[in-house]
Amino acid sequence: MIQINAQTSIQGKTIDVDTGEILIATNISFYQNDILIWETQSDRNGNYSVNLDPGNYDDLFYYVGYTGSAIYNLIINTNQITKLDWGLSAGIGICFSSIIFDYRPPIRSNYSGSYLQ
């Protein structure tokens, strides 16, 4: 028996919530059970995209000179694109102000959710 683990995608954009400007090279880390699974940076347009195995992740967004944010228990579903745009506020150093527990996107393809308003 061959077992194939389907991966899914999480993608979005990072911006400064106060000015609306894109944040280039925002660090985005994905953890499972306190183990770093994947880390990436936003591109020159503020976009990021990561392919992950389905499951629950803790997701950290941080950028030098901005207050970091964390999402705990982010649920990534099989064979779907999870859209997660995120905004950071200018702050001192790297500290975390936004913490979200049990983020559960609906079970449907091409989910489009956003922290940004």
C-alpha positions in Angstrom: 0.0 0.0 0.0 1.3 3.4 -1.0 0.4 6.4 1.2 0.4 9.8 -0.4 0.3 12.9 1.8 -1.5 15.7 0.0 -0.1 19.1 0.6 -2.1 22.3 0.7 -1.1 25.9 0.3 -1.3 28.9 2.6 -0.7 32.3 1.1 -1.3 35.9 1.7 0.1 39.4 2.0 1.8 41.3 4.8 1.3 45.0 5.3 1.8 47.8 7.8 -1.7 48.2 9.4 -1.2 51.9 10.1 -0.1 53.0 6.6 -1.3 50.2 4.4 2.2 49.9 2.9 3.5 46.4 2.0 6.1 44.8 4.2 9.0 43.3 2.3 10.8 40.4 3.8 8.4 39.8 6.7 9.4 36.6 8.5 6.6 34.0 8.6 7.2 30.8 10.7 5.1 27.7 10.9 5.5 25.4 14.0 3.9 22.1 15.0 4.4 20.9 18.6 6.9 23.7 19.2 9.1 22.4 16.2 9.8 24.7 13.3 8.3 23.1 10.2 8.8 25.9 7.7 9.9 29.5 7.5 9.6 31.9 4.7 9.7 35.7 3.9 7.3 37.9 2.1 8.5 38.9 -1.4 8.9 42.5 -2.8 5.1 42.8 -3.1 4.5 41.6 0.5 3.2 38.2 -0.7 4.1 34.8 0.7 3.1 31.3 -0.2 3.9 28.0 1.5 3.0 24.4 0.8 2.3 22.4 4.0 0.9 19.1 5.0 -2.6 19.4 6.4 -2.8 19.8 10.1 -2.6 22.3 13.0 0.1 24.9 13.0 1.3 27.8 15.2 2.0 30.7 12.8 4.3 33.7 13.7 4.7 36.9 11.8 7.5 39.2 12.6 9.4 42.1 11.1 12.3 44.2 12.6 10.9 47.4 14.1 7.3 46.0 14.2 5.3 44.2 16.9 5.0 40.5 16.0 1.8 38.5 15.9 1.0 34.9 16.4 -1.8 32.5 15.5 -2.0 29.4 17.5 -3.7 26.2 16.3 -4.2 27.4 12.7 -6.0 24.6 10.9 -4.8 23.8 7.4 -7.2 21.5 5.5 -6.4 19.0 2.7 -6.3 20.1 -0.9 -7.2 23.7 -0.4 -5.7 27.2 -0.5 -5.9 29.0 2.8 -5.6 32.8 2.3 -4.3 34.7 5.3 -3.4 38.3 4.8 -1.8 39.8 7.9 -0.9 43.3 9.2 1.8 44.4 11.7 2.1 47.6 13.6 5.3 49.5 14.1 6.7 48.9 17.5 9.9 48.5 19.5 11.9 45.4 18.8 10.2 42.1 18.4 7.4 41.5 20.8 4.0 40.0 20.2 0.8 41.9 20.6 -1.8 39.9 18.5 -2.4 36.3 19.6 -5.2 34.3 18.1 -6.1 30.8 19.4 -7.9 28.1 17.4 -8.2 29.8 14.0 -10.4 27.5 11.9 -11.0 28.4 8.3 -14.2 26.9 6.8 -13.9 23.6 5.0 -14.1 24.7 1.4 -11.6 25.4 -1.3 -10.1 28.8 -1.9 -10.9 30.2 1.6 -10.3 33.9 1.7 -10.0 35.2 5.2 -8.1 38.2 6.4 -7.0 39.9 9.5 -6.9 43.1 7.5 -10.0 45.2 7.2 
